[in-house]
């Protein structure tokens, strides 16, 4: 994010999407690194947005917006791997199995469409958190 914000042409509209997760705001046992990285990505987006709101003297304001997007459970290899785990190895496997049993797992085209809408939009706040519309 920092590289793009520093090196993109000043007049370029910048839209950054960070794919988030419930793990960014809630700890899940067995996936420490995943939760920590999602929480860090969320915070980096917030900090980058704050820096955009207060550019240093002599630095022009940019047309830039950052989205922290939580698609929820998506039919991906990660989802398939999660449901295939043993409860003894991954206590949260039950949650992932409940997502599938409850019909909550969506195809990737649904979150992709919402992400494209953001990328093509104007007038967004510097930082937005959004979850997939159900």
Residue pairs with C-beta under 8 A, 6 or more apart in sequence:
1 16
1 18
1 44
1 45
1 48
1 66
2 48
4 14
4 16
5 14
5 48
5 52
5 62
5 64
8 14
8 62
10 60
10 62
11 63
12 63
13 63
13 64
13 122
14 62
14 63
14 64
14 65
15 64
15 65
15 66
15 67
15 118
15 119
15 121
15 124
16 45
16 48
16 64
16 65
16 66
16 67
17 66
17 67
17 69
17 115
17 118
17 119
18 41
18 42
18 44
18 45
18 66
18 67
18 68
18 69
19 69
19 70
19 71
20 38
20 41
20 42
20 68
20 69
20 70
20 129
21 34
21 38
21 70
22 70
22 72
23 31
23 34
23 35
23 38
23 39
24 35
24 38
24 39
24 41
24 42
24 68
24 70
25 39
25 42
26 35
27 35
28 34
28 35
28 92
28 95
29 91
29 92
30 89
30 90
30 91
30 92
31 90
31 92
41 68
42 68
42 129
45 66
45 67
45 68
45 127
46 68
46 127
48 66
48 127
49 65
49 66
49 125
49 126
49 127
50 126
50 127
52 61
52 62
52 64
52 126
53 126
55 61
55 62
63 122
64 126
65 118
65 121
65 124
65 125
65 126
65 127
65 128
66 126
66 127
66 128
67 115
67 118
67 124
67 127
67 128
67 129
67 130
68 127
68 128
68 129
68 130
69 111
69 114
69 115
69 118
69 129
69 130
69 131
70 129
70 130
70 131
70 132
71 106
71 110
71 111
71 114
71 131
71 132
72 104
72 106
72 111
72 131
72 132
72 134
73 79
73 96
73 99
73 100
73 104
73 105
73 106
74 105
74 106
74 107
74 108
74 111
75 105
75 106
75 107
75 108
76 108
79 96
79 99
79 100
79 105
82 90
82 92
82 93
82 96
83 93
83 96
83 97
83 100
85 93
86 93
87 93
87 94
98 104
99 105
106 132
110 132
111 132
114 130
114 132
114 133
118 124
118 128
118 130
